[in-house]
Amino acid sequence: MKLFVGLGNPGGKYAQNRHNIGFMALDRIAGDHGFAPFRAKFQGQLSEGRLGREKVLLLKPETFMNRSGQSVGEAMRFYKLEPADVVVFHDELDLAPGKARVKTGGGHAGHNGLRSLHAHIGEAYGRVRLGIGHPGHKDRVAGYVLSDFAKADQDWLDDLLRGISDGAVSLAEGDTGRFMNAVALRVAPPRSSTTQPKPRAVLDKPATAEAPSTPEDTRNPLQKLRDRFR
């Protein structure tokens, strides 16, 4: 069994915030893969379903971001799960918008949701880091992550979420390479070549060497005879 956790803040006020991209990822997986409706459990919203051969729980903590570990720890204890069974989807300031990276373990880099998870379950859980970009200065970070995605972000955001859903089965089965390939095919699909092959150069036929032409002899017989004995 796997536990997929999306980080965010509860309530309509925060639904479209950059900080809530983890919630958005789980909603897309649930909708695309026929998961049961979310229901209140473990201080959050829980849904159950299958991804390939794996039974998967989707959990959106409702404890607010900085206490996410409380909800996740409770669910893990109930189902007797280890940190290696957990994958957390969260926003990442240090990645460009639309980029995604997978990692296991490591620090929390000041992310309040990860900080809480570290405190409750340790650091040895899996993570899907979802790039939202950086506002440029640390003083602007709080306002930036708690503001909605801009209209201009919607295309790449939709591609990223679709890619996550496409690769969800591979992620649940532990194949992170195939998961990342699925994301890349949505976010940066290979371009079909529109450049036609250059036509082969048409070679001019080589010029045929011709004997130089002899000027027409216009002399009369007398002139020819005279010129012969000169």
C-alpha positions in Angstrom: 0.0 0.0 0.0 1.2 3.5 -0.8 0.2 6.8 0.7 0.2 9.8 -1.6 0.1 13.1 0.3 -0.7 16.4 -1.2 0.3 19.5 0.7 -1.9 22.6 0.8 -4.3 24.6 3.0 -8.0 23.8 3.4 -10.8 25.9 2.2 -11.9 27.7 -0.9 -9.8 30.8 -0.1 -6.7 28.8 -0.7 -7.8 26.4 -3.4 -6.0 28.1 -6.3 -2.9 29.2 -4.4 0.5 28.2 -5.6 1.0 26.6 -2.2 -1.9 24.2 -2.9 -0.4 22.5 -6.0 0.0 19.3 -4.0 -3.8 19.2 -3.4 -4.3 19.9 -7.1 -2.1 17.0 -8.1 -4.1 14.5 -5.9 -7.4 15.8 -7.2 -6.3 15.2 -10.8 -5.1 11.6 -9.9 -8.3 10.9 -8.1 -10.5 12.1 -11.0 -8.6 10.4 -13.8 -8.1 7.1 -12.1 -11.6 6.5 -10.6 -10.8 6.9 -6.9 -13.5 6.9 -4.3 -14.8 10.3 -3.2 -12.7 12.1 -0.6 -14.0 11.7 2.9 -13.0 13.3 6.2 -10.4 11.1 8.0 -7.1 11.6 9.8 -7.6 15.3 10.2 -7.7 15.5 6.4 -9.5 14.3 3.3 -8.9 10.7 2.3 -9.6 8.8 -0.9 -8.8 5.2 -1.8 -8.2 3.5 -5.1 -5.8 1.5 -7.2 -2.9 2.5 -9.4 -1.8 -0.5 -11.4 -1.1 -3.3 -9.0 -0.9 -1.0 -5.9 -3.6 0.0 -3.5 -3.1 3.7 -3.0 -4.4 6.2 -0.4 -4.7 9.9 -1.3 -4.5 12.2 1.7 -4.9 16.0 1.8 -4.2 17.2 5.3 -6.6 19.8 6.6 -4.4 20.9 9.5 -3.1 23.8 7.5 0.4 23.6 6.0 2.6 24.0 9.0 0.9 21.1 10.9 0.7 18.6 7.9 2.7 16.0 9.8 0.0 15.5 12.3 -2.4 14.2 9.7 0.1 12.1 7.8 1.5 10.6 11.0 -2.0 9.5 12.1 -2.7 7.9 8.8 0.6 6.0 8.8 0.1 4.7 12.3 -3.4 3.4 11.4 -2.2 1.6 8.3 1.2 0.6 9.8 3.1 2.3 7.0 6.7 3.2 6.8 8.2 6.5 5.5 9.3 4.6 2.4 5.6 4.0 1.6 4.8 7.7 1.5 5.1 10.1 -1.5 4.5 13.8 -0.8 3.5 16.3 -3.6 4.5 19.8 -2.7 5.3 23.2 -4.2 9.0 24.0 -4.9 10.3 27.6 -5.1 13.7 26.4 -6.4 12.3 24.9 -9.5 11.1 26.8 -12.6 7.4 26.8 -13.2 6.2 23.5 -14.7 9.3 21.5 -13.7 9.1 18.4 -11.5 11.7 16.4 -9.7 11.5 13.2 -7.6 13.7 12.6 -4.5 13.8 10.7 -1.3 15.0 12.1 2.0 16.9 15.3 2.4 16.2 18.6 4.2 13.0 20.6 4.2 14.6 23.8 2.8 12.4 26.0 5.0 9.1 24.6 3.6 6.7 24.6 6.5 4.8 21.5 5.3 7.9 19.5 5.0 9.3 20.8 8.3 6.2 19.4 10.0 6.5 16.1 8.2 10.2 15.8 9.3 9.1 16.4 12.9 6.4 13.7 12.8 7.7 10.9 10.5 11.3 11.7 9.8 12.8 12.6 6.4 13.0 9.2 4.6 9.8 9.7 2.6 9.5 10.2 -1.1 8.8 13.6 -2.6 7.5 15.0 -5.9 8.8 18.6 -6.0 6.6 20.7 -8.3 8.2 23.9 -9.5 6.3 27.2 -9.1 9.3 29.5 -9.5 10.6 32.1 -7.1 9.3 35.7 -6.7 12.9 37.0 -6.7 13.3 38.1 -3.1 12.8 36.1 0.2 10.6 38.9 1.6 8.1 38.3 -1.1 7.9 34.5 -0.7 4.9 34.3 1.7 2.7 36.5 -0.4 3.8 34.7 -3.5 3.0 31.2 -2.4 -0.3 32.3 -0.9 -1.5 34.0 -4.0 -3.4 32.3 -6.9 -1.7 31.0 -10.0 -1.8 33.7 -12.7 -3.9 33.3 -15.8 -0.7 32.9 -17.8 0.2 29.9 -15.7 -2.8 27.8 -16.5 -1.4 26.1 -19.6 1.8 24.8 -18.1 -0.1 24.0 -14.8 -2.6 21.9 -16.7 0.2 20.1 -18.6 2.1 19.4 -15.4 -1.0 18.0 -13.6 -1.9 15.8 -16.6 1.6 14.5 -16.7 1.5 13.6 -13.0 -1.7 11.7 -13.5 -0.3 9.9 -16.6 2.6 8.7 -14.6 0.8 8.0 -11.4 0.8 4.2 -11.9 4.6 4.1 -12.5 5.1 6.3 -9.4 3.0 3.9 -7.3 5.0 0.9 -8.6 8.3 2.6 -7.8 9.4 3.4 -11.3 10.3 7.0 -11.0 12.0 7.1 -14.3 8.9 6.2 -16.2 6.9 8.7 -14.0 9.3 11.5 -15.0 9.0 10.5 -18.7 5.3 10.7 -18.5 5.5 14.2 -17.0 8.0 15.3 -19.6 5.8 14.1 -22.5 3.1 16.5 -21.3 5.3 19.4 -20.2 7.9 19.3 -23.0 6.6 17.0 -25.7 9.0 16.1 -28.5 8.6 18.4 -31.5 7.7 16.9 -34.8 10.1 18.1 -37.4 8.6 20.6 -39.8 11.8 21.0 -41.7 11.6 19.2 -45.0 14.8 17.5 -46.1 16.8 19.6 -48.4 16.5 18.5 -52.1 19.6 17.1 -53.5 21.4 19.7 -55.6 20.8 19.2 -59.3 24.2 19.0 -60.9 24.7 20.7 -64.2 25.8 18.3 -66.9 29.5 18.7 -67.4 30.2 20.7 -70.5 31.4 18.6 -73.4 34.7 19.7 -74.7 34.3 20.8 -78.3 37.0 21.3 -80.9 37.6 24.9 -81.6 35.7 26.0 -84.7 37.7 26.9 -87.8 36.9 30.2 -89.3 35.3 30.0 -92.7 37.8 30.4 -95.6 36.5 33.1 -97.9 39.6 33.3 -100.2 39.2 32.8 -103.9 41.4 30.1 -105.7 43.9 32.7 -106.9 44.4 34.1 -103.4 44.8 30.6 -102.0 47.5 29.8 -104.6 49.3 33.1 -104.0 49.2 32.6 -100.2 50.6 29.0 -100.6 53.8 30.2 -102.3 54.5 33.1 -100.0 
